Amino acid sequence: MIASVLTCLSSCHSGQQPTDPQSTVEIRTAVRSQDQVRLQPGLAIEPDTKTVLLEAEICLREGWLEQVVCSPGTREHESIMVTSVEASALHAALLAAGQTPGRPGAWRWEGDRVHLDPPAGSSLEVMVSEDRLDWVPLLDWITNSEGRSPKGHWVFGGSTFRKPDSVPVGTSLYEADLSGSIIGLVTFGDETLGFSAVIPDEVDAAPEEWRARTRSIPEIGTTVHVRVRPLSHRR
């Protein structure tokens, strides 16, 4: 089962639109250790609990947030963490762990009102830890002027795919590989994981509200572990 799913998303680079877990960036370094399967450096799954483990690094501790985890050289100015693991590899790992992608959230103007389309896909819990022993909800690292964290959860929207003729040959077709939106807070519509509540990415539609909770976030450059698993695991 694992071996077949670990080929997921190679068609992102070949120009073929993926349709199922058998169709695709190939992860050749999978190594099983007890209950964990390491897919590549910084990325592993625990099949029995449908859990994905991702390594990241703190890149921001204060200021407005639009992302939570991004790719290097993309949105570090508005994201708490950055990871070298590609968005498409995380997508593949989530599929291997038994999660189901849906669609990212979206929003649009209808006259002078904003219409919100919530994301679809597996509902997920995202936790963070420095030592892999003490875990806290990722949402605890986010706050507003009242000291309140967002209310909601995370959804495996699965980003989107570009048409092969829209990018240079050999370039990933997976939108989040290009934009760097791995775990998004604000709704850009290209994130692999998104927040369950749609937050428009224009201040005219939704004024900036969410900031990094500095006192809760480790120092810049700290390696942290991100655990993604089904929302049903919450206690």
N, C-alpha and C positions, 0 to 999 in steps of 0.2 A: 504494500500500500504506500509506504513512505517513499520507496524508490520511484514509483510511478508519478507521484505528486511532485517530487522535487525537480522535475523538468518544467514546472509551470512557469509561464511568462517568458520563455526564450523567444517566442514569436513577437514580443515587444520590439526586438531588434531585427527581426527578419522581415517585417512587413506584413505578417499574418495576424489578423485579429484573433486573440485568444477567445475560446468559447467554453472551455472546461479545464479542470486541473490537469488533464493528460496532455494538453496542447502546448506546453511552452517552456527567460534567462535561466540557464541550466545550473543547478547547484550540485557540483560534483564532489564536494568535500564533506558530505554528511557523515557524521561519526556518532554512533550511539554510545551513551554512557549512562548506565542504570536506566532511569525513566526519562532521560533527556536525549534529544537528537540535535547535535550541533550541525547546522546547515552550512555555515560559513563563519569566519571571525565576527563576533558581535551579534550573532543571530542563531537562536536555537528554539526548538519546540519541545513541549512535554505532551505527547499525543494523548496520554490517558486523561489529562485534565483539559485538553484543548487549549493549552497555554502557549503563547509566544513570548520569548525573552529577547530583548533588544538592548544593546549597549549604546550609550550616548554620552555626550559631554556637555556640561553646563556652559552656555555661551552668553547668557543674559540673566541679570538678577533684579533689574528695576526698569520701569518704563511700561508703556502700553504694549499689549500683546495682540497678535493676530494669529500666530502659530504657536505650537507647543514643541514640536520636533520638526526640524527641517534638514535639508541636505547642505553640505558645505558650499559656501559661495552663493547662497540664495537669499534666505530670509533671517539670517542671524540677528539682525537689528530688531526683530519683532518676535523672536522665538526663544523660549527658555533653553532648549537643548538642540544640539546638532549631532548628526550621526553619519558615519561613512557607509552605512547599510543603505542600499538603494531602495526607493519606495516600492519598486516592482518586486524586489526580493522579499520585503515585508509582506506584500500582497501574496506572494507564493507561499510564504511561511504560514500565513493565516489560513490559506486554503488547505495546506497540509495538516494544520491543526483542526480542521473540520469546520471552519467558519465560512459563512456565506456572504459574498459581496452583493451589494444592491446598487445604489446610486448615491452620489453626493447630494447634499442639500442644495437648494437654489432659491433665488428670490428675484422679484421683478416689480417694477412700478406698474400699477394699474390706475391710470389717472394720477391723482395725488395721494394714493394709498400704496402701501407696500404689501405685496402678496408673498407669503412664505411657503416653500415646499420643503418639508423636512426630509432628511436623508433616510434611505432604506438600506437594510442589510443587517447582519448579526449585531445585536446589542452587546456592548463590551464594557468591562471594567478595566481601567488602566491605573496601575499602581507604580510607584517609584521607590527606589532604595539605593543607598550607597553601599551597603554590605550584604544585600540579598537575604538579610534576616529580618530587619525592621522595615516594613512596607507602609507607605502612606498613599492615600488617593492623590493622583495627579492634580485633581481639582483643588486640593489644599494649597497648591503653589500659585493659585490664581485668586485675585481679590478685587474688590471695587472700593470706592471711597468710603463705604459704610463698613468695610471689613468683612464683607460677605463673599463667599465663593459661588460660582455658577451652580445652578441646580439642573442636573441632567446627567447624561452618561455619554459614552462614545459609540459610534456606529461605523461599521465596515462598509462605507460607501463604495470603495474600490476605484476612486478616481475615474478617469475616462481615457479613451484611446484616440490618438490622431490617425488620420488617413495616411497611408504610406507615401503618397505623393506630396504631403505637406511638410515633410522633414527630409534632411539629407539622408542618403543611403547609409545604413549602419547606425543611425540614431534611434534611440528608443522611441517607440510610439506611445508609451505609457506617460500620460500627461504629468503625473506627479514626479517622474524622473526628471522632467524638464523644468518644472516650476519649483521643485524642492518641498512641496506641501505634503509632508508625511503624516503628521498628526496636526490637524488644523483646529483652531478655535473659532475664528471668523470664517464665514462661509464664502470661499472663493469658487467652489464647485469643481476643484481639481484635487482635493485631498484624498489620501488613501483612507485614513480614519478622520472622521469629523465629529463635531459636537452635535448632540441630539437636537439642540435648539438652534434654529437658523439665526445667525447674526450677520446682517448685511455688511458688505465690505465698503460701503460708502457712508460717510458721516452724516449726509443728509437723510439717509434712511435709518441709521442707527448710530447715535453719537458714541464716541469711544467711551468704554466703561471699564474694561478689564485690564488689570495691571499685574505684574509679577509681585508676589508676596515675598519681598526681599528677605525677611527674617527666617523664612522657612526653606529657602533655596540654598544649597551648598555653594561654595566659592566657585568663581569662574575657573574653568579648566578641570573641575572634578569629574571623574568618571562615575556615571550613574547607571543603574539598571532599570529598565522599563518592562513591566510585566503586563501582558494583555491576555485577558481570558474572558470567558462568558460572564455576562452580568449576573447570572444565576449563582455564581460563586460568592457574591457579596453576603457578608454577615451583618 
